[in-house]
Amino acid sequence: MKLLTADLRAALLANAAAHAADDRGHDPVPVVKFFNPMGPATWLATELDADGDTLFGLADLGFGCPELGYFSLSEIAALRLPLGLRIERDIGFATIAPLSVWAEAARGTGSLLGAQAVIRAVEAAGASTRPSTDPDGAATATDPDPLPPAD
């Protein structure tokens, strides 16, 4: 599996350019999630440097201390796991929570996977209570039967 598509690469580079332009209020939403299919190691990336290899985001190697920092796309891609497996991209990953929220939740739960459960529950609760809009722009009632949060 290709770890970065052209669209993901463009979004990561755009976040890096926005960060370079204004460092103070920069708190982007994670663009991509990588994970070890055989263990707890997980990475969320928000930015890609111009070198095309250096990512910035939240990394959790499974030791109970997720941290913000830089990591190498080529090093993640080069990892070889048992049974011929490699690090994968979560193709279903989507979030509206900025990186600072992910970092706080990960520190509080001790892992990115724990943070994901908390953030998914909050996002699902928020989605079920937000009024939706019909095509004419009028607000409609909230969903009376929202889906339960993902595990």
Secondary structure, 3 states (H helix, E strand, C coil): CCCCCHHHHHHHHHHHHHHHHCCCCCCCCCCEEEECCCCCCEEEEEEECCCCCEEEEEEECCCCCCEEEEEEHHHHHHCCCHHHCCCEECCCCCCCCCHHHHHHHHHHHCCHHHHHHHHHHHHHHHHHHCCCECCCCCECCCCCCCCCCCC
